[in-house]
Amino acid sequence: MLLIHPITRPQRIITGKLESLIGVSFAVGARRHGQPSAAGATRSFYSTAPVNPFPAANPSTSNLVRGCDPAVGCFSLSASNLIPVNNSFHTTTPSRFSIRSNSFSKMAATKDYRLLCLENPLLDIQAFGDEALLEKYGLKANDAILAEEKHQGLFEDLLQNYDAKLIAGGAAQNTARGAQYLLPPNSVVYLGGVGDDKYAAILHDAVKQAGLRVEYRVDPKISTGRCGVVITGHNRSMCTELGAANHYDLEHLKKPEVWSLVENAEVYYVGGYHFTVCPPAIMELAKQAASGNKPFILSLSAPFICQFFKEPLDASAPYWDYVIGNEGEAAAYAESHGLNTTDVKEIAKALANLPKENTQRKRVAIITQGTEPTIVAIQGEDEVKEYPVHSIDPAKINDTNGAGDAFAGGFAAGVVEGKSIEESIHMGQWLAKLSIQELGPSYPFPKQAYPGHN
């Protein structure tokens, strides 16, 4: 059996110019789906199911990870630790193995994995650089772009020549790591698409350190999605290659070993970036949630999702039990849907009161506003509540990238645990506060225990 691990994601940090580029490229149909492999052919896929976990004292892994933060899921890893096996890159850990699709032994689904997340995984490669590095690849100090041919060497350059910090990224994967940070072990499983390459192997080890189980669709012909981040002072230049993140398909979701995890889950979380990839997979999860009266959480993710992917977004709307967005995404939704208002509270009420499939649950619309209070509207209720964010000394803020993903992770953990809306909001704000004190969308190690809401 050969289990491999891939990741893909257009991250929440992809804003401004990059959002426009993505919106345009997808609007004109600049995307193609991966084709299913021939029946009986050897398939590769990534999984972090606890089938063959390596012990902490395993000498084969002691040289693999440098500066490892198990709760954070990011570390430095030399490419020399990756070895080619049958034209595929494998790490020197014993955690990967291969399998033929016609002799697959079904993974046991347990009630452990109560939260199932879907979106687009990416490997974030972050490093401190200088003007010379920016000039080498034609990058601006504070920008977010899609990678072109001239940028292809950046990712390997950061890995080989800089003290790169590697993070299992992609907005919903950040959220999944955040939820797992708060929940008991083996609580969260994440789905997405990756390639069969060394970047996927690195990604696999990163999520393993974070305690997150992943079930990736592996595309042998397309590279794993990557986001190279060059940090200069307080500026971050982000260059993203979406890669295999764009090629997740319904076939993978419907595999018996994956679908059993879907049926087992008690809560579903979908990042809005996946509307650019496989809307049918989103709809399958949404319908599964409604039929079982299980909470379905959707993140709007970015303004361009509301603008350029209005049709699939609206098709999923009746199934939202919780919808999360920030003020920019709320404004984009209002504009694209003709709400004729810029009032965040009114937009929240409009989202909460959209037609709903599962009438056993009232929809909850949540809009974050950075340092301003979080807005919450509940279906059928006139009052719109405000929850002040947790205060923090500005000197402690290191990086606000991924704060929204962290909030969603804390909130989703609260929903999984059956907490009240107020408590779940508090959990989200608490985790976001921790995250912005780290570099990149990360969480502190040693792991901090949630103190509860006083």
Salt bridges, closest charged atoms under 4 A:
ASP124 OD1 - ARG9 NH1 2.72
GLU156 OE2 - LYS198 NZ 2.41
ASP157 OD2 - LYS136 NZ 2.84
ASP196 OD1 - ARG96 NH2 3.73
GLU215 OE2 - ARG213 NE 2.88
ASP219 OD2 - ARG217 NH1 3.47
GLU241 OE1 - ARG226 NH2 2.14
ASP249 OD2 - ARG217 NE 2.97
GLU251 OE2 - ARG43 NH2 3.35
GLU266 OE2 - LYS111 NZ 3.52
GLU284 OE1 - LYS254 NZ 2.96
ASP314 OD2 - LYS310 NZ 3.24
ASP314 OD1 - HIS337 NE2 2.68
ASP321 OD1 - LYS356 NZ 2.53
GLU329 OE1 - ARG12 NH2 3.54
GLU381 OE2 - LYS362 NZ 3.52
GLU386 OE2 - LYS345 NZ 2.64
ASP399 OD2 - ARG236 NE 2.99
ASP405 OD1 - ARG12 NH1 3.42
GLU417 OE1 - ARG114 NH2 2.98
GLU422 OE2 - HIS453 NE2 3.27
